[in-house]
Amino acid sequence: MSAQTDVVVDMPKPKVTERPAGDLSGWPMAALAFVLLVGGAVLFAVGLEGERTAVIVAGTAAFVLGAIVAAGLTPVSPGRARVLQILGRYAGTIRTDGLRWVNPISDRKQISTRIRNHETAVAKVNDADGNPIEIAAVVVWQVEDTAQAMFEVDDFVEFVAIQTETAVRHIANSYPYDVHDEAGGMSLRDSTDEITEKLSAEIGVRVQAAGVHVIESRITHLAYAPEIAQAMLRRQQAGAIVAARQRIVEGAVGMVELALARLSEREVVELDEERKATMVSNLLVVLCGDRDAQPVVNAGSLYQ
């Protein structure tokens, strides 16, 4: 039994995508800001002492300019990025770690670009056969486009969590927990690699609008719901017993054929059809029985 899970998630096209911001190294600008601040303070003090208005104005202007330059200094930690906005418009993203300098009037929001894990809670859903099952999964993801993560959705972390749970439920509904017929097909229990590949693909499509890249996903919990677990366990046990009996019978028939062939080849004894049937019956009982057979020694002739 198989199921189709190729679902087209019609997400709107992103209105903004990530681009590098216009930034400079922060250390030269930090030195410039220090010089302007200190120099402005000194000039202001000298001007007050000498009562020179021009010096006071120059010192004040230098100090204000130094403060403006210092306001543009932006530290960027490894594994994090800074998303810049100037007067409400997206102005680029800084991914270079260290001390950087940007437009002082820009709004700088920090966003993590580190690899993250999200594990869904155990959800009770119906599989493709309508059986209630419990399923949970973990997804490894990372922000790939900071602009989309910041501006295309309200909360990209919550967005990933909800879309992951939706994809897990859809996958669980699309395949049976186990395949019980000879036709075979994919199942949640037996086709682990194929199912996780489809799960990763579906989650990736769903969270692409938020600028998120799915690295890997795995099903971490899969079981029948408690109300049917015992019944399904008995069904699995019955199937295992039937399969084992089938193998035993096949082996027993082969041994009986070999025994009759060897007796005939070596002319140990000649058996008519009735005695052959009796021998076959006895051998099958011995070979296929659950318990050890109790031998009965025939002290008379073969036909007694």
Summary of the structure (lengths in Angstrom):
residues: 304
radius of gyration: 38.7
end to end distance: 55.8
largest distance: 143.0
contacts: 857
relative contact order: 0.11
helix: 47%
strand: 21%
